[in-house]
């Protein structure tokens, strides 16, 4: 049976039909009184009148239902044609008005969500371009200033020349660091860069980090230590070089935002029977909760002016996230302003 012969409960059509039927009844009662012959009286007259108005109600309702259905279907089809899509194409004709309306509302919500995602991506693109422009602009202008000064005659003064060349070299090193970090992230995102897993003792790797960061620890007056004594080795299966980079980046980050005479502690614990959890905790400035969801974005800085003064490419945490994801592991962050921050990540245990 075609869909327009099927009635479904539609509140608007029902109310309109009832109102029109009652209106017809009152018109007939007041003016015509022609529907039921005058010689039929009593119960028979009431019965025949009831049947008549019941039939009239269904006719009116059926007519309104068909009109509303056809009208909405035309609107729906027009909208779908504009979207170049169809809702439930194979069974579209058998859908009632309520279903068509719900489908259209859902389609509108989906399209709104797609538009919002595209807007977010566009905003992220604009922000990323602005950030990378700023990150490169600062050292480039610095280098340019020193070189122009030397060209204009300062090169003849040996002390000025040596000082400006060293500063220009630092600017070049900063640009190289940014480009290398961006290249590494791009390789991970494109799948070119993969992890080379092997079995190793996680505590040997942490001890290596302690040695590498010893000078920085003394310079910043922030102690770097274990949270407790670990007597037994724990072997993991991961890319040793990349996990070293992860730990180094997290420790450097804790030094940047730590407090004088503060501490950074590294701890290791079981995450589940197959994985361990490595934590890097500090008692530094802490991070406001609103910044945590964006903390691993490229060039995202909580306090841009202060962060840039502390140096770095602004890509350290983004690299950490990509390395951990390349291992198919998880990374977490917890922080409280004025108390400190804790970064943690999982690593697969070795089967040996």
Secondary structure, DSSP 8 states (H G I E B T S, - for coil): --GGG-----HHHHHHHHHHHHHHHHHIIIII--SS-TT--HHHHHHHHHHHHHHHHHHHHHHHHHHHHHHHHHHHHHHHHHHT--SSGGGGGG--HHHHHHHHHHHHHHHHHHHHHHHHHHHHHHHHHHHHHHHHHHHHHHHHHHHHHHHTTGGGSHHHHHHHHHHHHHHHHHHHHHHHHHHHHHHHHHT-S----EEEEHHHHHHHHHHHTHHHHHHHT-EEEESS---S--EEEE-HHHHHHHHHHHHHHHHHT--TT-EEEEEEEESSSSEEEEEEEE-SS---HHHHTTTTSTT--SSHHHHHHT-S-S-HHHHHHHHHHHTT--EEEEEETTTEEEEEEEEEB---
